[in-house]
């Protein structure tokens, strides 16, 4: 696998292993492999999907207080729910952390890390250039990683089957929408707070799907 922004896959793995537990590192490797598979099947950029999948949870195990500190340091906009369910910050903090520590500037990789929990919402904070946002949405690497995260082999089998069925029959966007819906059902069932970015991502994805269907009909 070629280097990304001058950083080799070996360097990236070493950096990650120093920051996460063995259990989370193993999960990250599985997500990398699943993201690669999805990218390969859909003719997306294999290497970007791999790196995005590997690094998606790089800030996951940071203490909540530290995530808040980093969010403030990076200037990440926050909703009041971020102070209650602080782990919701890990994807957004992780994108900035990867950019700072590994000097990875590729917008599709950063967006894959940023979007893996809530989907394609709020990426203008990490990718301010509007043209790059369009490139990201067309490239779909962020969707491959989001779906890869929820279909890696250790996830709940019933959820995997539902997402893979959507992917197989209706495409990557529908599979991504299914992942967001399943997460939303779980949140509602447990009575947790719903982050605005979750709803924004679902609405944006649903709108894009409806617009695409109009063009095809």
SEFIBA-376831 format. One line per 2 residues: their letters; for each residue x, y, z of C-alpha. Coordinates in steps of 0.1 Angstrom, whole numbers, plus 2048, in hexadecimal, padded with zeros to 3 digits. Example, Ala and Ser with C-alpha at 12.3 -4.5 7.8 and 13.67 -1.06 7.14 Angstrom:
<lotors>
AS) 87B,7D3,84E | 889,7F5,847
</lotors>
This chain:
<lotors>
XX) 800,800,800 | 80F,822,7F7
XX) 815,83D,811 | 7FB,857,818
XX) 809,87B,81A | 82B,86B,81F
XX) 820,855,83C | 823,82F,837
XX) 809,816,842 | 823,809,85B
XX) 828,82B,86A | 802,82F,86D
XX) 7FD,80E,87E | 819,815,896
XX) 80A,837,89F | 7E8,827,8A4
XX) 7F4,80A,8B9 | 803,823,8D1
XX) 7E2,834,8D6 | 7C7,819,8D8
XX) 7C2,7F8,8EA | 7CA,7D7,8DA
XX) 7A4,7D0,8D7 | 79D,7F1,8C5
XX) 7BC,7EC,8AF | 7AE,7CB,8A4
XX) 78D,7DB,89D | 79E,7F6,888
XX) 7B0,7DB,874 | 78F,7CA,86D
XX) 77F,7EB,862 | 79D,7F2,84C
XX) 798,7D0,83B | 773,7D4,837
XX) 776,7F7,82A | 790,7EA,810
XX) 778,7CF,805 | 75B,7E8,800
XX) 772,800,7EE | 77F,7E4,7D8
XX) 75C,7D7,7CF | 750,7FA,7C6
XX) 770,806,7B4 | 778,820,7CE
XX) 79B,82B,7DA | 7A8,80C,7EC
XX) 7C4,81C,7FF | 7B0,83A,80C
XX) 794,822,818 | 7AF,80E,82A
XX) 7BF,82B,83C | 79D,83B,845
XX) 791,819,853 | 7B1,814,866
XX) 7B1,836,876 | 78C,83C,87B
XX) 78D,835,8A1 | 7AE,845,8A9
XX) 79F,85C,8C3 | 785,843,8D0
XX) 796,83A,8F1 | 7A1,85C,8FB
XX) 790,866,91C | 771,87C,916
XX) 781,89A,927 | 79F,897,910
XX) 788,895,8F1 | 777,8B5,8FC
XX) 799,8C6,902 | 7A4,8BC,8DF
XX) 783,8C7,8D0 | 789,8E9,8DF
XX) 7AD,8EA,8D3 | 7A3,8E0,8B0
XX) 786,8F8,8B0 | 76C,8DD,8A9
XX) 748,8E9,8AC | 735,8D6,8C6
XX) 711,8D0,8D0 | 707,8CF,8F5
XX) 703,8A9,8F1 | 729,8A6,8EB
XX) 72E,8B0,910 | 717,894,91B
XX) 720,878,903 | 744,882,8FE
XX) 74E,864,8E9 | 739,872,8CD
XX) 757,88A,8C8 | 770,86F,8C0
XX) 76B,86E,89A | 76E,894,896
XX) 78B,896,8AE | 79C,878,89D
XX) 79B,889,87B | 7AE,8A8,889
XX) 7C5,892,89D | 7CF,87E,87E
XX) 7D5,89D,86A | 7EA,8AC,886
XX) 7FF,88E,890 | 802,87B,86F
XX) 7FF,899,858 | 7E6,888,843
XX) 7D4,8A3,82F | 7C0,88D,817
XX) 79C,89A,819 | 78C,878,812
XX) 7A0,867,82E | 799,882,847
XX) 774,882,83D | 773,85C,842
XX) 77F,860,866 | 768,87E,86C
XX) 749,86E,85D | 74B,84A,86B
XX) 733,84F,888 | 719,868,87A
XX) 71F,866,855 | 725,883,83D
XX) 71C,8A1,853 | 730,8BF,85F
XX) 74F,8B6,84A | 754,8DB,842
XX) 767,8DE,863 | 782,8C6,858
XX) 77F,8CC,832 | 775,8F1,82E
XX) 779,8F2,808 | 757,8ED,7F8
XX) 767,8DC,7D9 | 777,8C3,7EF
XX) 756,8BB,800 | 747,8B3,7DE
XX) 766,89D,7D6 | 761,88B,7F7
XX) 73D,883,7F1 | 744,877,7CD
XX) 761,862,7DA | 74C,850,7F4
XX) 76A,844,808 | 759,852,828
XX) 73A,83C,821 | 750,81D,81B
XX) 761,822,83D | 740,829,84F
XX) 731,809,841 | 751,7F6,846
XX) 751,800,86B | 72E,7F2,870
XX) 733,7D2,85B | 754,7C6,868
XX) 751,7A1,873 | 74F,7A8,899
XX) 730,7BE,896 | 70D,7B1,89D
XX) 704,797,882 | 6E0,7A4,87D
XX) 6EC,7C7,877 | 707,7BC,85F
XX) 6ED,7A8,84B | 6D6,7C6,848
XX) 6F2,7DE,83D | 702,7C5,825
XX) 6DF,7BE,816 | 6DB,7E4,810
XX) 6FE,7E6,801 | 6F9,7C8,7EA
XX) 6D6,7D2,7DE | 6D5,7F8,7DF
XX) 6F9,805,7E1 | 711,816,7F8
XX) 6FC,834,800 | 6DE,81E,80B
XX) 6F6,809,820 | 703,828,831
XX) 6DF,834,837 | 6D8,812,847
XX) 6F5,815,85E | 6E9,837,86A
XX) 6C6,82A,86F | 6D2,80C,883
XX) 6E7,823,899 | 6C9,83A,89E
XX) 6B2,81E,8A8 | 6CC,813,8C2
XX) 6CF,836,8D0 | 6A9,83A,8D2
XX) 6A6,817,8E2 | 6BF,820,8FD
XX) 6B1,843,903 | 6D1,855,8FA
XX) 6D6,878,8ED | 6D5,87B,8C7
XX) 6F1,890,8B9 | 6E5,8AA,89F
XX) 700,89F,887 | 6F0,87C,886
XX) 6CF,88A,87A | 6E0,8A2,863
XX) 6F4,886,853 | 6D5,870,84F
XX) 6C1,88C,83F | 6DE,896,827
XX) 6E3,872,81C | 6BE,86C,818
XX) 6BB,88C,803 | 6D8,882,7ED
XX) 6C8,860,7E7 | 6A7,86F,7DD
XX) 6B8,888,7C6 | 6CC,86B,7B6
XX) 6AC,857,7B1 | 69B,875,7A0
XX) 6B9,877,787 | 6B7,852,780
X) 691,851,77A
</lotors>
